[in-house]
């Protein structure tokens, strides 16, 4: 579900990004702390006969080259967007189905967990899945996200409907017509 805020941000970035930076703007994601802008870049020019390992390495190299070459342009746009929208801007690129995110925000989140929930995190740490409870909690969130994307999408749609209904509620300013 695309919110009106996402539409505004996507439109602003579409108009503000330097021509040719991306082949296509793939995604503009937003939360309270961060705006993440991801675009598609052209793949490396290599023959069809190369091995999958060589192709993967070439794509990885292309993503790294793009990150370094466009750093100045992306930083200039990010400074302007951060001032305008009050959030940090992170960047990413997709190349031949591989996505790389650059310098994303890791925002602290406070939570209180009861012993059974803490035991889950401690088990993940003891098993070597995570180095700390914090990393284990992040791992759990990623797992839920991966296995619940349809449900989360429906929930986001419902939240957007609630926002629209609130905007039409009795506390809104009447039209001057």
N, C-alpha and C positions, 0 to 999 in steps of 0.2 A: 504494500500500500504506500503510495507516494503522498506525503502531506503537502499542504500549501507552502510550508516553510522549505521543504525539500525542493519544491518546484521553483521557488524564488531563488534559492541558492544555486540550483542547477542552471537556471537562466542567467544568473549573474556570472557564474564561472564560464558558461558557454560564451557569453559576450566578452569576458575579460581575458580569457586565456589567449596567449599569443597564437597566431595562425600557425598550424603545422606542429604544434607541441604534441598533440595526440591525433591519431587517425580518427578516433571517435571517443567521446566522453562516455564512459561505461556506467559510472555510478558516482553519486554525491550522497554520502551518508552523513547523518548529523545526530548528535546527542547533546547533552548539557555542556560537555567540555570540549568537543572536537567536531570538526568537519573533515571528512575524509574524501578526497577527490581521486578517482581512479580512471585512467584512460587507457585505450588500446594503442599499442605501438606496433610498427611493422616488424615482422620476424626477420631473422638473419637470412641472407641469401646464401643458402647451401644446397647442394644437390639432394635429390630424392633418395639417392642410394646410401646415404650416411646411416650409421647405426643409431638406435634410440639414445644411447649414452652420449654420442657426439652431438645429436640434435639438442638434447637437454642441456648440455654444457654450452652450446652456442646460444640458446635462449637465455640462459643464466647470464652469460656474458653480455648479451644485448641489453638486458634489464639493467645491469650494472653500468654499462656505457651510457644509457639513457639517463640514469640517476645523476651521474657526474656531469654530463654535458648540459643538462637542463637545470642544474641546481640554482644558478643565479636567477633565471627567469621564474622558477617556481617560488623562490624565496620572496621575490618582489611582489608577486601576486598574493602570497600568503600574508605578508605584512599588511597589505591593503585590506584583505578579507578579515584578518584578525581585528583590525581597527574598526571596520564596518560592522561586523557581526558578533564581536566579543567572544570568540572561541578560537582555539588553536586550529591550524590547518595542517593536516597530514596528507601525504601524497602516496599514490600507488600507480602501478602500471601492469597491464596484462599483455602478454606476448605469447601467441600460439597456445592459449589455454593455461598458461602459467601466470599466477598473480604474485606480485611482490609489493609489499607495503613499506614505505620509507618513514622512519622516525615517528611512529605513532605514539599517542599519549597513553600512558599507563596510569589511570586515575585511581587513587586509593578509595576503597569502599569499606565503610565500617559495618560490621554485622555482629550480632550476638548469637552464638550457637549453643545449644544444649549438648550434653555429653554424647548422646548417640551421633549427632552430626559431627562433633569434634573427633569421635572415634573413626568415622569414615575418612576424614582428612588425615588423621594420624596413620591409618592403615596405608593410604596412598604414599605417605612419606616413608614409612618403614619398608614398603615394597620397592622403593626407588623410583616410583612413577613421578614423584615430585620431590623437590628439595625442602619445601617448607609448607606449612598449612596454607599460606597465601597462594603459593603456586598450585597446591592441590585444589583449592577452591576455584581458581581460574580454569584448571583442567576440567572440573565438574561442570562449570558453566559452558565451556566449549562442547562438552559431550551432550549436554541437554540441547544446546543450540543445534548441533548437527542432527540430532534425532527428533527434534520437535519443530522444525522450520515451518511446516504447514500450519500447525497449531499456533505458533507465534505470529505468523502472518495474519491469521484470522483475528487474533487478539489485537494486533496493531490496527487492523481495519475497524474493529469495534471501538477502539480508543479514538480514532479519527471521527467516527460518527458521533461519539459523545462530545468531542470538542465542537463539532458543527452545531449540535443541539444546544450546547451551553451558549454559544455565540448568538443563538436565536432566542434565548430565554428572556425573562422579564427584566433582568438587570441591564440589558443592552440599551443603548441610546436609541430613541425612536427616530425614524426617517423624517427628514425635514420637508417631505413632499406634501 
